[in-house]
Amino acid sequence: MDVAASIQRVLEQVVLRMTRSLAAETGMRNLCLAGGVALNCVVNGKILRDGCFERLWTQPASGDAGGSLGAALAAHYFYANQPRIVNPSSDAMRGAYLGPQFTRAETEQRLQAEGAVFTVLDDHCLIERCAAALEEGKTLGWFQGRMEFGPRALGARSILGDARSPAMQTVLNFKVKRRESFRPFAPSVLREDLTDWFELDVDSPYMLLVADVAESRRLEMTPEEQKLFGIARLKVPRSEIPAVTHVDYSARIQTVHQETNPRYHALISAFKRRTGCPVIVNTSFNVRGEPIVGSPEEAFRCFMGTEIEELAVGNCYLVKEDQNPALKRNYENACELD
């Protein structure tokens, strides 16, 4: 823990010196980031709070994978001579939902071929059923629309949970993700409710900014809890949304926008109507060592290999108890720890 924290601290110092120098030399107030280090959301949050730049935008597919996007844009502008249209008031990537999607007929056919048992619901019933499952403390597989481009699950290939649950972080790490218990999870929050729950008031659609939970939502630690260290300290509820609040009261935030992901926005809105809370847990739909699921078949297999309790694939709704036990998979020892 000390080594990791020290490396992070040095990285922050180096990056802040660079960004301060850039601001002083150029006088520019907007900063765009790309590259693997730009996925360090703690650093990104500190750049924003440092105040040298008014606006910060980070490429959601930072790193080698993003080179494909750069190549496509270069061909579009330089070889096809297409005009560049800039609208600073909107997200030109529209949430980065650039991957494959499946029609309702394709989804049903693929799930049937896997032996899945499911009910087909209309849009309203699907949203309400999923919101009810989250309110009941269940873990929910969420496979909707086009897949995200980049390393973060952004509400298209996600595993979701109730951020208010003190046990949700442990449940997801041990029983679903099959990884170390200390790993924090990210909150998805309705953009319109962001400032009520977090100390942040800029868009963060790609889960690339860290900010603190609002003071009004925090829980004070008792003197006995203050003496705890490591994992024991981590398990102490720190806010009204403990499943997404890290040991230092921070959170890696995804703002959810109706314009870019209306179905995910509708789900969180339905959860808010039921609970008063516009925040849910969002983690990638996979287990440790495997990529994010990309097809209905992969979603079903991951569902059957973990303790995810309910699953929504398009308008198909699956309950674990309804499935054939013979289709259960064992991921527990499939991969070594990271």
C-alpha positions in Angstrom: 0.0 0.0 0.0 2.8 2.4 0.9 4.7 1.7 -2.4 1.5 2.2 -4.5 0.6 5.4 -2.6 4.1 6.8 -3.1 4.2 6.1 -6.8 0.8 7.8 -7.2 2.0 10.9 -5.2 5.1 11.3 -7.4 3.0 10.9 -10.5 0.7 13.7 -9.3 3.6 16.0 -8.6 5.1 15.4 -12.1 1.9 15.9 -14.0 0.8 19.0 -12.0 4.2 20.6 -12.8 3.7 19.9 -16.5 0.1 21.3 -16.5 1.1 24.4 -14.6 3.9 25.0 -17.0 1.6 24.5 -20.0 -0.9 27.0 -18.6 1.8 29.6 -17.9 3.4 29.2 -21.2 0.3 29.2 -23.4 -2.3 31.1 -21.5 -4.8 28.6 -22.7 -7.7 27.7 -20.4 -8.8 24.4 -22.0 -6.8 21.1 -21.7 -7.2 17.8 -23.6 -5.5 14.7 -22.3 -4.7 11.4 -24.0 -2.3 8.5 -23.4 -2.3 5.8 -20.7 -1.5 8.1 -17.8 -4.6 10.1 -18.7 -6.7 7.2 -17.4 -5.4 8.0 -13.9 -8.6 9.6 -12.7 -7.1 10.8 -9.4 -4.6 12.9 -11.3 -7.3 14.2 -13.6 -9.3 15.4 -10.6 -6.3 17.2 -9.1 -5.6 18.9 -12.4 -9.1 20.3 -12.5 -9.1 21.4 -8.8 -5.6 23.0 -9.3 -7.4 25.7 -11.2 -4.9 26.3 -14.0 -7.5 25.2 -16.6 -11.2 25.9 -16.7 -12.1 22.9 -18.7 -10.6 19.4 -18.9 -11.4 16.8 -21.5 -9.9 13.3 -21.4 -10.0 10.9 -24.3 -12.0 7.9 -23.0 -9.9 5.4 -25.0 -6.6 6.8 -23.9 -3.7 4.5 -24.6 -2.9 2.3 -27.5 -6.5 1.5 -28.3 -7.3 5.1 -29.0 -4.9 5.2 -31.8 -7.5 3.5 -34.0 -9.8 6.5 -33.4 -7.1 8.9 -34.3 -6.4 7.1 -37.5 -10.1 7.1 -38.4 -10.3 10.8 -37.7 -7.2 11.6 -39.7 -8.6 9.7 -42.7 -11.9 11.5 -42.3 -10.5 15.0 -42.3 -7.2 14.8 -44.3 -8.1 12.2 -47.0 -11.9 12.5 -47.3 -11.6 16.3 -46.8 -14.6 16.4 -44.4 -15.2 19.7 -42.6 -14.5 19.8 -38.8 -17.5 20.9 -36.9 -17.0 21.8 -33.2 -19.8 22.3 -30.8 -18.3 23.2 -27.4 -21.6 22.8 -25.6 -22.0 19.1 -26.3 -20.0 15.8 -26.2 -19.0 15.1 -29.8 -18.3 11.5 -28.9 -21.9 11.1 -27.6 -20.8 8.9 -24.7 -18.4 6.7 -26.8 -21.0 4.1 -27.5 -19.4 3.0 -30.7 -19.4 -0.8 -30.4 -21.7 -3.6 -31.6 -25.4 -3.8 -30.7 -28.0 -6.5 -31.3 -31.6 -6.4 -32.4 -34.4 -7.8 -30.2 -34.8 -10.8 -32.5 -31.0 -11.5 -32.5 -30.9 -11.2 -28.7 -33.7 -13.6 -28.2 -32.3 -16.1 -30.7 -28.8 -16.0 -29.2 -30.1 -16.5 -25.6 -32.4 -19.3 -26.6 -29.4 -21.1 -28.2 -27.6 -20.9 -24.9 -30.5 -22.5 -23.1 -31.4 -19.3 -21.2 -34.9 -18.8 -19.6 -36.1 -15.3 -20.0 -39.1 -13.0 -20.1 -39.5 -10.3 -22.8 -40.6 -7.0 -21.2 -41.6 -3.7 -22.8 -39.4 -0.7 -22.0 -41.3 0.6 -19.1 -41.7 -2.8 -17.4 -38.0 -3.5 -17.9 -36.8 -0.3 -16.3 -39.2 -0.7 -13.3 -38.2 -4.4 -12.8 -34.5 -3.5 -12.9 -34.9 -0.6 -10.5 -36.9 -2.8 -8.1 -34.1 -5.4 -8.2 -31.5 -2.7 -7.3 -33.7 -1.4 -4.5 -33.9 -4.9 -3.1 -30.1 -5.1 -2.9 -29.6 -7.5 -5.8 -26.8 -7.4 -8.3 -27.9 -6.7 -11.9 -26.2 -7.5 -15.2 -27.0 -4.7 -17.6 -26.4 -5.3 -21.4 -28.0 -2.6 -23.5 -27.5 -0.8 -26.8 -24.1 -0.3 -28.4 -21.0 -1.3 -26.4 -18.7 1.3 -24.9 -15.4 2.2 -26.6 -12.6 2.3 -24.0 -11.7 0.6 -20.8 -14.6 1.8 -18.7 -18.1 0.3 -18.5 -20.5 3.3 -19.0 -23.9 1.8 -18.6 -24.0 -0.4 -21.7 -22.1 -3.5 -20.5 -22.2 -3.0 -16.8 -22.9 -4.8 -13.5 -25.0 -2.6 -11.3 -25.8 -2.4 -7.6 -27.3 -0.3 -4.8 -24.7 2.3 -3.8 -26.4 2.7 -0.4 -25.5 -0.8 0.6 -22.6 -1.2 3.0 -22.1 -4.8 1.9 -22.2 -4.2 -1.9 -18.5 -3.5 -2.4 -17.5 -6.8 -0.8 -20.3 -8.7 -2.5 -19.3 -7.5 -5.9 -15.6 -8.0 -5.4 -15.8 -11.5 -3.9 -18.9 -13.1 -5.4 -19.0 -11.4 -8.8 -15.7 -9.9 -9.9 -13.6 -12.5 -8.1 -11.0 -10.0 -7.0 -9.4 -8.3 -4.0 -11.9 -6.8 -1.6 -10.2 -3.4 -1.3 -11.0 -2.4 -4.9 -13.4 0.5 -5.0 -16.4 0.8 -7.4 -17.5 3.8 -9.4 -20.8 5.7 -8.9 -23.1 6.5 -11.9 -25.0 9.6 -11.0 -27.6 11.6 -12.8 -25.9 14.7 -14.1 -28.7 16.9 -12.8 -28.1 15.6 -9.3 -24.3 15.7 -9.3 -23.7 18.6 -7.0 -26.1 17.3 -4.4 -23.9 14.2 -3.9 -20.4 15.1 -5.0 -18.0 18.1 -4.8 -17.9 18.4 -8.6 -19.9 20.5 -11.1 -18.5 19.5 -14.5 -19.4 16.7 -16.8 -17.6 13.4 -16.2 -19.3 11.0 -18.7 -16.3 8.7 -19.1 -15.6 8.0 -15.4 -12.2 9.8 -15.6 -12.5 12.3 -12.8 -12.2 11.6 -9.0 -13.9 14.0 -6.6 -15.0 13.9 -3.0 -18.4 12.9 -1.8 -20.3 16.0 -0.6 -19.8 16.8 3.0 -23.5 16.7 3.7 -23.5 13.0 2.6 -20.5 11.9 4.7 -20.6 9.9 7.9 -18.2 10.8 10.7 -15.9 8.0 12.0 -15.9 7.1 15.7 -12.7 7.3 17.6 -12.5 3.5 17.6 -12.9 3.5 13.8 -10.2 6.1 13.4 -7.7 3.7 14.9 -8.4 1.0 12.3 -5.9 0.5 9.4 -5.9 -1.0 5.9 -8.8 -3.3 4.9 -10.5 -2.9 8.3 -10.6 0.8 7.9 -11.8 0.5 4.3 -14.9 -1.4 5.4 -16.2 1.4 7.7 -19.1 3.1 5.9 -17.9 6.6 5.0 -21.1 8.1 3.5 -24.7 7.6 2.6 -23.4 5.8 -0.5 -20.7 3.6 1.1 -20.4 1.2 -1.8 -18.8 3.9 -4.0 -17.0 6.0 -1.3 -13.3 5.3 -1.0 -11.3 5.4 2.3 -10.5 9.1 1.7 -14.1 10.1 0.9 -13.4 10.2 -2.8 -15.2 8.6 -5.7 -14.5 7.9 -9.4 -17.6 9.6 -10.9 -19.6 8.9 -14.1 -22.2 11.5 -14.9 -25.2 10.0 -16.8 -26.9 12.1 -19.5 -30.3 11.6 -21.0 -29.0 12.8 -24.4 -26.3 10.1 -24.7 -27.7 7.1 -22.8 -31.5 7.6 -22.3 -32.1 4.0 -21.1 -29.5 4.1 -18.4 -30.7 7.5 -17.4 -34.2 6.2 -17.2 -33.1 3.3 -14.9 -31.3 5.6 -12.5 -34.2 8.0 -12.5 -36.6 5.1 -11.6 -34.2 4.0 -8.8 -34.2 7.6 -7.6 -38.0 7.7 -7.5 -38.1 4.6 -5.4 -35.2 5.4 -3.0 -34.5 9.2 -3.2 -31.0 8.3 -4.3 -29.8 9.1 -7.9 -26.6 7.1 -7.5 -25.9 3.5 -8.3 -22.8 1.3 -8.4 -21.4 0.7 -11.9 -18.6 -1.8 -12.7 -17.7 -3.6 -15.9 -19.6 -6.7 -17.0 -16.8 -9.3 -16.7 -14.9 -11.3 -14.1 -11.2 -10.8 -13.3 -9.0 -11.9 -16.2 -11.7 -11.7 -18.9 -12.6 -8.8 -21.2 -16.0 -7.0 -20.9 -18.8 -9.1 -22.4 -19.5 -8.2 -26.0 -22.5 -10.5 -27.0 -25.7 -11.8 -25.4 -24.0 -15.2 -25.1 -21.1 -13.9 -23.2 -23.4 -11.9 -20.9 -25.4 -15.1 -20.1 -22.2 -17.2 -19.5 -20.8 -14.5 -17.1 -24.2 -14.4 -15.4 -24.1 -18.2 -14.9 -20.5 -18.1 -13.7 -21.0 -15.5 -11.0 -23.5 -14.7 -8.3 -25.2 -11.9 -10.3 -28.9 -12.4 -9.4 -30.7 -10.9 -12.3 -29.8 -9.9 -15.9 -31.3 -7.5 -18.5 -30.1 -8.1 -22.1 -32.0 -5.7 -24.2 -35.6 -6.3 -23.3 -35.0 -9.9 -22.2 -35.1 -10.3 -18.4 -33.4 -13.3 -16.7 -33.6 -14.4 -13.1 -30.9 -16.8 -11.8 -33.3 -19.1 -10.0 -35.1 -19.8 -13.3 -32.0 -21.1 -15.1 -30.9 -24.7 -15.7 -28.4 -25.4 -12.9 -26.4 -27.6 -15.4 -25.4 -24.4 -17.2 -23.7 -23.0 -14.2 -20.0 -22.1 -14.8 -17.1 -21.9 -12.3 -14.9 -18.8 -12.6 -13.5 -19.0 -9.1 -10.1 -20.3 -10.0 -10.1 -19.4 -13.7 -7.5 -16.6 -13.4 -4.7 -15.6 -11.0 -5.0 -12.5 -9.0 -3.8 -9.3 -10.8 
